[in-house]
Amino acid sequence: MRENTFATGDAGVPAHAGKAGSASVAWRIPNAVFLYMATSSAWARTQASSAGVSSNVGWIVACVLLLLGLLLCLWLLWRQRARSRQLSLHAQEQTRLAQRQAEVLEAVSRESATLEQQLREQVQAFERLANEDDLSGLPNRRAFDDALARNMAAAHRDGRPLSLIVLSIDHLKQINASWSRAVGDLVLCETGELLRRGLRASDMPARLGNKEFAVLLSNATLADAERVGERLQLLFAQFGQWGGRSEGGVTVTFSAGAVQMDLEDLAPVQFYQRAKSALARAKHEGRARTCTG
């Protein structure tokens, strides 16, 4: 049998293929280098392209984010301005409301002050009605009783003299019958005016009833009371317009009883009754006079 053997060199390549193998190897080396370089270049281009795309995407993302941030800032600014306008409008509305409330309160305050003044005047009017004689304008019996009790207590405490005159208009019924009741009322009014005119500011005249009057003389002795009675009698005699008649015709006199408080006058009624007893004696003795008790 024929052996198909080939001689091989050191590299294990058949002998008949020595040159061809060398050429093949030489061919493969440059091709490999070219292929490597081509592959490397393609990879580099791919990487460059990828890097370029990535860079563009990054710029786009950055621009979008910047735009979104700008839009967000504009929206926040618009919202803040809208909120500010809303707060301003609310503040203006609250200011107008406060002004209206202040005006209402001021009006209520003025009305309240007016009502308070009216109530005060009404109270004073009621007090005058309760303590003032509506015909003569002098204090009435109630006011006189209160003043008598206070003055007696003060006189007892301080040891000061206190005197009382009780007087009655003489023949008032005849005046009413002869000249009319209206003339008699005018006589009572004129009596009150003469009493105020002829007394000190510290003295207190009062109308106790119909034709009866009283004069409370603080810090006055019985002699002082007698002189007051005489002065009043003179005023009555000199007055020439009784009953509103300037031509005269109406004559008015009074009878009076004067007393000074002493230690036995423990109650106002006792003091008053002593003056009434002196008045009765003046009437009994002929009227138009002042008797002491």
Salt bridges, closest charged atoms under 4 A:
GLU93 OE1 - ARG96 NH2 2.69
GLU93 OE2 - ARG100 NH2 3.77
GLU106 OE2 - ARG110 NH1 3.10
GLU116 OE2 - ARG120 NH2 3.14
ASP133 OD1 - ARG207 NH1 3.21
ASP145 OD1 - ARG141 NE 3.20
ASP158 OD1 - ARG157 NE 3.44
ASP158 OD2 - ARG160 NE 3.59
ASP170 OD1 - ARG287 NH1 3.78
ASP185 OD1 - ARG181 NE 3.64
GLU193 OE1 - ARG196 NH2 3.25
ASP203 OD1 - ARG200 NH2 2.66
GLU212 OE1 - LYS276 NZ 2.81
ASP224 OD1 - ARG227 NH2 2.30
GLU247 OE2 - ARG245 NH2 3.14
ASP262 OD2 - ARG274 NH2 3.74
ASP265 OD2 - ARG274 NH2 2.60
